Amino acid sequence: MSGALREKLQAIQPELAKAYGRPRWQAKRASGLEELVSCILSQSTTDLNRDRAYDNLRARFPTWQEVVDAPAAAVIEAVRSAGLANQKGPRIQALLRHVHQERGEYDIEFLGDLPLEEAREWLLSLVGVGPKTAAIVLCFSFNRAALPVDTHVHRVALRLGLIPAKTSADRAHGLLEELVDAADHYAFHLQLIRHGREVCSARSPQCTVCTLREHCDYLAALEA
């Protein structure tokens, strides 16, 4: 990791903290498995629709065993508000079956005790789980040193020049985890999401009011 890149990050982080505070870690859901199912539902939809689908699923099937035993059509209907329900419903059922077959219970709290990369590889071995989902579960459920890269984090990191141009979101996970100190992964992830939503949007970035404009490769290229 170059010294210049590290210096850029060190200049950016205080500005992010001023604008968005420094969020303290707190689990989003009561268990890692709940977070994992929620992540499956979150793919290609909004947070609101994800939460509606998750709440409906748990209201209709209060236990994971009931989700597994239900007809696929019933689970699909329960999660319809998340979109892609024909894929997500059966995928959740298959994931739950896999967890139970391997662990003997509907519980993945053992991931908190595994070495980080072993925990990540276990999650990635599940059908439908990619680097972002694995990082979210590790970061938000277990407070592990994983930095989820969603569309906002990816876009802002590219524009700032924290990762090389054309770096994929999947590849960005490793690069940003190496660049950002482990203790800062959670806060940095949430800060970049807020910045991407509120200032550095995909189509109309508000560069003139951006607190990071002095450190932005994207704006420098526009002004060149």
C-alpha positions in Angstrom: 0.0 0.0 0.0 1.5 3.3 -1.1 2.3 6.0 1.4 0.4 8.6 -0.7 -2.7 6.5 -0.6 -2.5 6.1 3.1 -2.0 9.9 3.5 -5.1 10.5 1.3 -7.2 8.2 3.5 -5.9 9.9 6.7 -7.0 13.2 5.2 -10.4 11.9 4.2 -11.4 10.1 7.4 -11.6 13.3 9.7 -13.8 15.0 7.0 -16.1 12.0 7.0 -16.3 12.0 10.8 -17.1 15.7 10.8 -19.9 15.2 8.3 -21.4 12.0 9.5 -20.0 11.3 12.9 -18.3 8.1 13.9 -20.9 5.3 14.2 -20.3 2.8 17.0 -20.8 -0.9 16.2 -24.1 -2.4 17.0 -25.6 -5.6 15.7 -28.4 -5.0 13.2 -30.2 -8.2 14.0 -30.3 -10.6 16.9 -28.2 -13.4 15.3 -25.8 -14.0 12.4 -28.3 -16.2 10.7 -31.0 -13.5 10.8 -28.5 -11.1 9.2 -27.6 -13.6 6.6 -31.2 -14.2 5.6 -31.8 -10.4 5.6 -28.8 -10.0 3.3 -30.2 -12.5 0.8 -33.4 -10.5 0.7 -31.5 -7.2 0.3 -30.0 -8.1 -3.0 -31.2 -5.8 -5.8 -33.8 -4.0 -3.7 -34.2 -1.2 -1.2 -33.7 -1.4 2.5 -37.5 -0.8 3.0 -38.5 -3.6 0.7 -36.0 -5.9 2.3 -37.3 -5.2 5.8 -40.9 -5.6 4.7 -40.1 -9.0 3.2 -38.0 -10.1 6.2 -40.7 -9.1 8.7 -43.4 -10.8 6.6 -41.4 -14.0 6.4 -40.8 -14.2 10.2 -44.5 -13.3 10.9 -45.7 -16.0 8.6 -43.1 -18.6 9.6 -41.9 -17.8 13.2 -39.2 -20.5 13.2 -36.5 -21.4 10.6 -37.8 -25.0 10.6 -41.2 -23.7 9.5 -39.5 -21.8 6.7 -37.7 -25.0 5.6 -40.8 -27.1 5.8 -43.1 -24.6 4.0 -44.0 -25.1 0.3 -41.7 -23.1 -1.8 -44.6 -21.1 -3.2 -45.6 -19.9 0.3 -42.1 -18.7 1.0 -41.9 -17.0 -2.3 -45.1 -15.2 -1.6 -43.9 -14.2 1.9 -40.8 -12.4 0.5 -42.4 -11.0 -2.7 -41.9 -7.4 -1.6 -38.1 -7.9 -1.8 -38.3 -8.6 -5.5 -36.8 -11.6 -7.3 -38.9 -13.7 -4.9 -38.8 -16.8 -7.2 -35.0 -16.9 -6.6 -34.8 -15.6 -3.1 -37.4 -17.8 -1.5 -35.9 -21.2 -2.6 -32.4 -19.8 -2.0 -33.3 -19.0 1.6 -34.8 -22.5 2.1 -31.7 -24.1 0.6 -29.4 -22.0 2.7 -31.2 -22.9 5.9 -31.1 -26.6 5.0 -27.4 -26.4 4.4 -26.8 -24.7 7.8 -28.8 -27.3 9.6 -27.3 -30.3 7.8 -23.8 -29.0 8.5 -24.2 -27.6 12.0 -27.1 -29.6 13.4 -29.0 -26.4 14.3 -30.1 -23.1 12.8 -27.2 -21.2 14.1 -24.0 -19.7 12.7 -22.6 -18.0 15.9 -19.6 -20.3 15.6 -18.3 -17.9 12.9 -17.4 -15.5 15.7 -14.8 -17.9 17.0 -13.2 -18.9 13.7 -10.2 -17.1 12.2 -11.5 -14.3 10.0 -10.6 -15.9 6.7 -12.0 -19.3 7.7 -15.3 -17.6 8.6 -15.3 -15.7 5.3 -14.7 -18.9 3.3 -17.4 -20.7 5.1 -19.9 -18.0 4.2 -18.7 -17.9 0.6 -19.2 -21.6 0.3 -23.0 -21.0 0.6 -25.0 -20.7 -2.6 -26.1 -17.1 -3.1 -23.5 -15.6 -0.8 -20.8 -13.4 -2.3 -18.1 -11.1 -0.9 -20.5 -8.3 0.1 -23.0 -10.6 1.9 -20.1 -12.4 3.7 -18.6 -9.1 4.8 -21.9 -7.7 6.0 -22.6 -10.7 8.2 -19.0 -10.7 9.6 -19.0 -6.9 10.2 -22.5 -6.3 11.4 -23.2 -9.5 13.3 -19.8 -10.4 14.7 -17.8 -7.1 14.6 -15.1 -8.7 12.6 -12.6 -6.9 10.5 -14.6 -7.0 7.2 -15.5 -4.0 5.1 -18.6 -4.5 3.0 -18.5 -2.8 -0.4 -22.0 -1.9 -1.7 -22.7 0.2 -4.7 -22.3 3.5 -2.7 -19.0 2.5 -1.1 -17.7 1.2 -4.4 -18.6 4.4 -6.3 -17.2 6.8 -3.7 -14.0 4.8 -3.3 -13.4 4.8 -7.1 -14.1 8.5 -7.4 -11.8 9.4 -4.5 -9.1 7.2 -6.0 -8.9 4.9 -3.0 -9.0 1.9 -5.3 -7.7 1.8 -8.9 -10.0 2.7 -11.8 -12.2 -0.2 -13.0 -11.7 -2.2 -9.8 -14.7 -4.4 -9.4 -16.8 -4.3 -6.2 -15.7 -7.9 -5.4 -12.0 -7.0 -5.7 -12.5 -3.7 -3.8 -13.3 -5.6 -0.6 -9.8 -6.9 -0.2 -8.2 -3.6 -1.2 -10.2 -1.4 1.2 -9.8 -3.9 4.0 -6.1 -3.6 3.6 -6.1 0.1 3.3 -8.5 1.0 6.2 -7.5 0.0 9.7 -9.6 -2.9 11.0 -11.0 -0.8 13.9 -12.4 1.7 11.3 -14.1 -0.8 8.9 -17.6 -0.5 10.4 -17.6 3.3 10.6 -15.9 3.8 7.3 -18.5 1.6 5.6 -21.4 3.5 7.0 -19.8 6.9 6.4 -19.2 6.2 2.7 -22.8 4.9 2.3 -24.2 8.1 3.7 -21.8 10.2 1.5 -22.8 8.2 -1.6 -26.5 8.7 -0.9 -26.4 12.3 0.3 -23.7 13.9 -1.8 -21.8 11.7 -4.2 -24.8 10.2 -6.0 -24.3 8.1 -9.2 -25.9 10.6 -11.6 -25.7 14.0 -10.0 -22.8 14.3 -7.5 -22.9 17.5 -5.6 -19.2 18.2 -6.1 -19.4 22.0 -5.2 -20.5 21.2 -1.7 -18.6 18.0 -1.1 -16.4 18.0 2.0 -14.0 15.7 0.2 -13.6 17.7 -3.0 -9.9 18.5 -2.3 -9.1 14.8 -2.2 -11.3 13.6 -5.2 -9.7 12.2 -8.3 -13.1 12.4 -10.1 -13.5 16.1 -9.6 -9.9 16.7 -10.4 -10.4 15.0 -13.8 -13.5 17.1 -14.5 -11.7 20.3 -13.8 -8.5 19.4 -15.7 
